[in-house]
Amino acid sequence: MGASIEDKTFGELGALAVEVTTPDAGIASAVLDAATTERSMIIAEACRRRDVWRLRMVGQGYDDDLAGIATRHGVEVED
């Protein structure tokens, strides 16, 4: 899961709270608050292993825009 901000940085935005829930209960929560100059961020990675979904918080920021993150990870982006 990723996000980007135009005309601001995640440092200016402040702490980013992430919460994952199901209809029955909360599963996981985290606060990402160490950003400085980043305009885009990979917030978390989700994958399924056998019958269980797993979520790993990442919090990796980039000074690029969202297209820059996609390109870094092998996605072709049209202008």
BELHU-V672375 format. One record per residue. N is the residue number from 1. RES is the residue in one letter. PHI is phi in radians with two decimals (999 if undefined). Layout:
N,RES,PHI
N,RES,PHI
//
This chain:
1,M,999
2,G,-2.31
3,A,-2.65
4,S,-2.49
5,I,-2.25
6,E,-1.67
7,D,1.13
8,K,-2.59
9,T,-2.17
10,F,-1.15
11,G,-1.11
12,E,-1.24
13,L,-1.19
14,G,1.68
15,A,-1.07
16,L,-1.96
17,A,-1.65
18,V,-2.12
19,E,-2.38
20,V,-1.96
21,T,-2.31
22,T,-2.07
23,P,-1.03
24,D,-1.67
25,A,-2.90
26,G,-1.31
27,I,-1.92
28,A,-2.68
29,S,-2.59
30,A,-2.72
31,V,-2.11
32,L,-1.83
33,D,-2.42
34,A,-1.86
35,A,-1.26
36,T,-2.26
37,T,-1.72
38,E,-1.22
39,R,-1.84
40,S,-2.49
41,M,-2.68
42,I,-1.56
43,I,-1.47
44,A,-2.72
45,E,-2.10
46,A,-2.07
47,C,-2.58
48,R,-1.95
49,R,-2.14
50,R,1.01
51,D,-1.82
52,V,-2.05
53,W,-1.44
54,R,-2.18
55,L,-2.22
56,R,-2.11
57,M,-1.27
58,V,-1.97
59,G,1.17
60,Q,-1.57
61,G,-1.74
62,Y,-2.40
63,D,-1.40
64,D,-1.31
65,D,-1.48
66,L,-1.08
67,A,-1.10
68,G,-1.12
69,I,-1.08
70,A,-1.02
71,T,-1.10
72,R,-1.04
73,H,-1.83
74,G,1.50
75,V,-1.64
76,E,-1.42
77,V,-2.07
78,E,-1.52
79,D,-1.31
//
